[in-house]
């Protein structure tokens, strides 16, 4: 007789058939992901676990348990980095330029301390945040000490998941092998490793919006907004109505924002990152990009309690955009 592996019982919970299987409790989710992070499972078990969760789709309780496990594993609270806004970037862009990066930089210029984290390179044909930031002449942090210095200097820091949590990075890189996204794409967005009071979430599949919203409630996130972001990033499509599902002090709220334009814009045939900085500098006019920056900024402002209505938020966002320091990235390459 072979002794059963300690992780086998958790595989069985998910895979016992449609009548015998069930979702994890929050504590079971915490335990399983802690075992994964601490290299206490075999590669075969990890693959089975990820795909069983993918077929079932993770619950809010499971996401909360996974996130707690990652936070405890990272112990980032010991880094003592004080930030205001957590911004995740895990999807990459392929239909439009990543205008949300200008939104983040706009907030940083206005004194909001932002920690952005994300993944790159897991899907061909996408533009990833890390690569764009480097083209804009901004440093990408590889340690929390570097992130702290960047926050102190520029109110903005970005760290790739490869350095933030190598094990999660390793699992995300399994996508071309498994052929499907895994729950890591969901939980990584929710990590908020530096415990920011405000958090933005961009999701592509609408069915996951309530999961993120409810997980935020379980995790006692003070303030959070979830949107169907373009390409899965935190970026409002100004041509379409936008449902904002938020959490504020233990309560969930839904609010629908109307389109910013009467007619939809035609998508560009090619994506040139140089147009991002040209728009910031005021060297080009680009209605869709400007609308996306202002729209995303407005949603974030309202989530942060800096505006009381959609109209007030959009007016304040427009004012911030018009008052930006256009020369700021003139030396970027």
N, C-alpha and C positions, 0 to 999 in steps of 0.2 A: 504493500500500500504506500502511495506517495502522500506526503503531507501537503494539504492544500495551502496555496499561497495566501497570505493575509488579505491581498487585494481582490482575490477571486469572489469573495462574498459580495463585494460592491458591483462587480461586473454582473453577477447573478441578479441583483436587484433590478438592473436596467434591462436585462436580456432574457427574462424568464417567460417570454411570450406575452401576447396581448391581454391575457387574463391574469397572469401571475406577476408581471412586471409593474413597476411604479416609479415615480420620480423620487429623487433623494430629498430628505429633509435638509434644512439649512446646515445642521451639524454634520450630517453625512457628506454633504457637498464639501464642507470645510475639511473634513478628514481625508476624503479622497484626493482633493487637490493638494493638500499638505503632503501626502505621500508621494504624489507625482513630483512636486517641487524638490522633495528631499531624496529623489532617485530611489524610491522604494517600490517601484513597479517595473515590470519587464516591458520591452518595446511592443510585444504582442498585446499585452494588457492595455497599454496606452492607446494603441490603434483601435481596439475594440471599444474602449471607454469613449473615445472621441466620437466615433461613428454612431454608437448607440445613442449618445446624447444628441447628435446631429439629427438623426431620424426622429427622435422623440421631440426635440426642441426643448431647450433649457427653460426652467421656470424662474420666476423672480427670486424664490427662496434659494434655488441652486446658485444663481448668479451671485446673490449676496454671500453665500457660503464660500464660493470660489474667490470672490474679491477679498473677503476677510483672510483667507488663507494666504493670498499673495501679499497683502499688507503686512501680516505677521512675519512672513518669510523675508520681506525686504527690510522691515524695521526702519523705514525711512524717517520716522518721527525723530530719530536720533540725529538727523542731519540739521535740524533747527533752521529750515529755510522757510521764511514767511512769505506766502503768496496769497493772492486774492482769488484768482480764477484758474481753474484746471481746464485744459483744452486738449482733447484727444484727437489724433489724426492717424487713422489706421487703414483707410480705404484706398487713397490715391485717386487721382482725377484722370478721366479719359475723354469726357465730352466737352468740358469747359476748363479753363485755367483755374488754378486754386486761388480764387479771389479771397477766400477766407483768411489767407495769410496776411493780406493787407488789413483785414479787420483786426486780427490779433495785434499787429504792429501799431495800428491806430490806438487801440486801448493802452498798449505799453507807453506810447507817446503821451497819453493823457494820465499817466500815473498809476495805472492798474497793473499789478504784478502778475504776470502770466507764466505758468509752467505748461509747456506743450510737450506731449509725448506721442510717439507713433511708431509705425513699422514701415518698412520699405522693401521693395524688390520681390514681394511674394506673388505678384501677378504681372505678367508681361503687358506692355502697352499702356501703363499708367504713369502719371507724373506724381512723384512722392515729395512730401514736405521737406525732408532732409536735403534732397538735391536742390530744391528751389531756394532754400535758405542759404545754402552755400553759394549759389549763383548771385544772391543778393548781397554777398559779402558778410553774412552773419555767421558767427561761430556756432557749431553744433557741439553741445556738451557731451562728454563721455563719462564724466563722474559727477557726483553731487556737489563736490567742491567747485568744479567748473560751473555748474548750474547756479550755485549760490553767487559766485562772482558776476555771472551774466545778469542775474536778477538785480543785484545791487547796482550794476552799471547801466543796464538798459531796460529794466523792468520786464525782461523777456528771456526765457531760456527754453531750448528744445533738447530733448534727449531721446534717442532712438531706443526702441525696446531691446535691441541687441545689447545695449549697455545697462538699461534700466533693470531688465530681468532676462538674462540670457536663456533661461529655460523656456520662458514664454515665447521668445523669439524663435527658438528651435522648433517649438510646436507649430507656430504659424507657418514656418517654412515647409511644413509637411503638406501644405495644400496641393502642390503639384503632384505629390505622391498619392495622397488619399483621394484627390479629385473633388473635394468639397471643403468649404470653410468649416472651422471647428468652433466650439464654444469659446475658445481663446479670443476670437475676434469680438465677441460680445463682452467678456469680462475685462479685457484689456482696456476698453474704453471707460470702464467704470472704476479703475484702480484708484484714481485720485491719490497718488502716492504721498503727496505733501499736505494732504488734509485741507485743501482749499475750501472756504465756505461757499464758494460759487462754482458751479460746474456746468459746462455745455456738453451736449451729446448730439451727434449727428448719425442717423441711422438710415439705411437705404430701404430695407423691407419694413413696411408699415406694421406688420404683425409683431415686430420686436419692440415697438415703441412702448406699449404698456408694460412689457417685461422690464425695460430699463427704468421706467418711471416708478414701478412698484418696488424694484430692487433699491432704488434711491431712497424710498420711504423706509424700507427695512433697515438699510444701512444708516439711517438717520442723517442723511445728507441735508444740511440746512436749506440750500437753494440749488435747484437744478432745472434745466430746460432741455427737452428732447424734441428734435425736429427731424423731418424727412429731408436730410441734406442732400444736395446734388452729389451723386456718385457715392453717397454714404459718408461724406465729410460734413463738418458743421458749416454749412453754407446754404443760405436761403436762395432758392430760385425765384427771382423777382417777377417772373412771368406767370407764376402759379400761386394759388392760395396755399397757405402754410398753416398746418395744425401744430401748435406749440403745446406740448404736454409737460407740465412742470410740477415740481415739488417745492413747497414753501412752508417751513416750520411745521412739518408733520402732516401737511394737507396736500392732496393732489388736485391740480386744476388743469382744464383744457381751454384753449383759446384759439380761434381761427383768425388768421391774418389774411386780408384780401390781397389779390395780386397788385403789384406796384405799377404795372403797365397794362394798357387795354389790349395790346397785340403782342403776341410772342415774337421773340427775336430769332433770327436764323442762326443756327450754330455755325461757328467757323470751321472751315475745312481743315485747317492746321492749328496747332496750339504752339504759340511762341512765348516762352517765359519772359522774354524781353518786354512784352506788352504789359506785364504786371508792373514793372518798375516805371515804364513810360506813363502808365495811368497815374501812379502815385506822383510822379513828377509834374503831371499836367501837360505832358508833351503830346498826348493823344486824347481824343474823346471816345468813350466807349460806354454806351448807355447801359448795356446789360451788366458789364463789370462793375460800373459805378453803383447800379441798383443793387447788385448782389452784396457789395461791401456795406452800403448804407443799410440795407435790409437786415443783414446778419448782425450788424452793429446794433440796430434798433432792438432786435429780439434779445440780445445779450444785455443791453441797458435795462430793459424792462424786467428781465430775470433778476438783475442785480438791485432792483428797487430804485433806479435812478430816473425812472419815468413812470407815470401813473396810467398812461393810456398808450394805445398804438400810435396815435397821431403825435403825441408828445415825444414818444421814443424815436419815431422817424425824423421828427424835426431836429431833435438833439443830435441824432446820428449824422444828419446832413450837415449840421453846423460843425461837428467834430471833423468831418471829412473836408469841408471847405477850409478849415483852419489848420490843416495838417502842415507840417514842415516839408515842403515839396523837395527841398534840396538834400534831404537827409540821406538818400541813397545814391547821390550823384556819382560817387566813386565806386559803386558796386560793379563787379565784372561777372 
